Amino acid sequence: MSILLYGLAMLLCFVLLARIVDKFFVVSLDRISNDLKLSSDAAGATLMAVGSSAPELFVALFSVLKPGNHEAIGIGSIVGSALFNLLAIGGLVALVRKTRLTWQPVLRDILFYFIAVALLLWGIIDGDFSLWNAVAFLVVYIIYVWAVVNWRKFFPYKDVEFEQEEEEEGCDGNVNPVDRALCFIFPKAEKYYWVFTVSILLIAGLSWVLVETAIEISILLNIPEAIIALTVLAIGTSVPDLISSLIVAKQGRGDMAISNAIGSNIFDILVGLGLPFLIVMLISGGSIEASGQNLTVSSFILFASLIAFAILLLVNRWKINWLTGVILLGLYVAYIAREIILL
């Protein structure tokens, strides 16, 4: 009975996170970026990245702050989310719509993604992350943001034109029961700085519940915490990325869908791990343990998957189609099957 209750609590958290991020948090961030007069590239690499990856960031933060060596939950959710975004979301986007990608921004993101995964492997192979690892993560992300803003100067390209359907924001228009309940909590849409604040607080609270729930489920099922994080937590916290990528893919913006998936992974690894690690080590000193066969193997699988993804794009001359989608989804199903078999 306990496992059922914990499972339902985790599912409810996933649903609430998806709705809060999609309907309130991202909308408020978009308006704040307009106030700050950020370019679309800069906003996407900073505020929008925070919007889609906030759950993973808070899960990683609470997992390293919680006493008892639960770092595997945070690291596992980041690695698992990266695999899900690259293989599952990338595969579904390819199945939804055949697209020729604009190679310049995709090349940029793949290059920085290689660097991010290499830094991740560096710490995991060593068995722990030091203060210098955390600093390196954040410095590389700052360089990535600079590259996003200035990339067109070195490799000129144009955005894909599309017709965007107008959607009701916040609590306007028809809303489902979950959104209606959230509307009682959130301020009006025009008070978007308060909407942003409430969103942060709710995402943090739900992320804390996810960490606690994952620990209890791992104890009840007698399986490593990393397994729960690499699979269930990773998929659940990536739902906002999945939804947004599929929406823009259907609009004909396959470039944005792929860039959203890869860019989210870059943020997850470099900031989602780098920032919590830096905070904890500045407070308590020492290092963050990152040992464990599941994390090591999954990280190598992530690196191999990125190589396979890059090869697919090069062979297909930056085009994605149904065959690309089948291959990517097949790789993710094989990964999940492996994790289940090894339980």
Buried (B, 14 or more C-beta within 10 A) or exposed (E): EEEEEBBEBBEBBBEBBBBBBBBBBBBBBBBBBEEEEBEEBBBBBBBBBBBBBBBBBBBBBBBBBBEEEBBBBBBBBBBBBBBBBBBBBBBBBBBBBBBBBBBBBBBBBBEBBBBBBEBBBEBBEEEBBBBEBBBBBBEBBEEBBEBBBEBBEEEEEEEBEEEEEEEEBBBEEEBEEBBEEBBEEBBEBEBBEEBBEBBBEBBBEBBBBBBBBBBBBBEEEEBBBBBBBBBBBBBBBBBBBBBBBBBBBEBBBBBBBBBBBBBBBBBBBBBBBBBBBBBBBEEEEEBBBBBBEBBBBBBBBBBEBBEBBBEBBEEBEBBBBEEBBEBBBEBBEEBBEEBEEEE
